[in-house]
Amino acid sequence: MFNKELRFAGHVKRFLISSMGQDGWEVREEQDERIVRQIHYTDWHRVERALGMFNLEIGQLENQGWVAVA
């Protein structure tokens, strides 16, 4: 559903949102293979807010030189 990976100076950050079917969505942030944040939501509006926060953080990281990986 949403999967963005950024790299900088040997470090990796991943931002993921996955559908869990009728059980809702998993919102996860990883840094260098560690899970930094993992939340399960059943309310789509909370997922939208999490996506907005991801996009803000991704924009800030790209301004600092992080590069998106295809």
C-alpha positions in Angstrom: 0.0 0.0 0.0 2.8 2.4 1.0 6.5 1.5 1.0 9.2 4.1 0.9 12.9 3.5 1.6 15.6 6.2 2.0 19.4 5.8 2.2 22.1 8.1 3.5 25.7 7.4 4.6 25.2 3.7 4.9 21.9 4.0 6.8 18.5 3.0 5.7 15.0 4.2 6.8 11.8 2.5 5.7 8.2 3.7 6.0 5.5 1.1 5.4 1.7 0.9 5.6 0.2 -2.5 4.9 -3.4 -3.6 4.7 -4.3 -6.4 7.0 -7.7 -7.0 5.3 -10.6 -6.7 7.7 -8.2 -6.4 10.6 -7.1 -2.9 9.6 -3.7 -1.6 8.7 -0.1 -1.9 10.0 1.9 1.3 10.1 5.7 0.6 10.6 8.9 2.6 10.6 12.2 0.9 10.4 15.8 2.2 10.7 18.8 0.0 9.8 16.7 -3.2 10.0 15.3 -2.3 13.4 11.6 -1.6 13.9 11.3 1.9 15.4 7.5 2.1 15.4 4.8 -0.5 14.7 1.2 0.3 15.2 -2.0 -1.5 14.2 -4.9 0.8 13.3 -8.5 -0.1 12.5 -9.5 3.5 11.8 -8.6 4.7 8.3 -8.4 8.3 9.5 -5.5 7.4 11.8 -3.8 5.7 8.9 -4.2 8.9 6.8 -2.6 11.0 9.6 0.3 8.5 9.9 0.8 8.7 6.1 0.9 12.5 6.4 3.5 12.4 9.1 5.5 9.9 7.1 5.4 12.3 4.1 6.5 15.2 6.3 9.4 13.2 7.7 10.4 11.9 4.3 10.5 15.5 2.9 12.7 16.6 5.8 15.1 13.7 5.3 15.3 14.3 1.6 16.2 17.9 2.3 19.0 16.6 4.5 20.4 14.5 1.7 18.7 11.2 2.1 17.9 9.5 -1.2 14.8 7.5 -2.1 15.5 4.0 -3.3 13.2 2.6 -6.1 
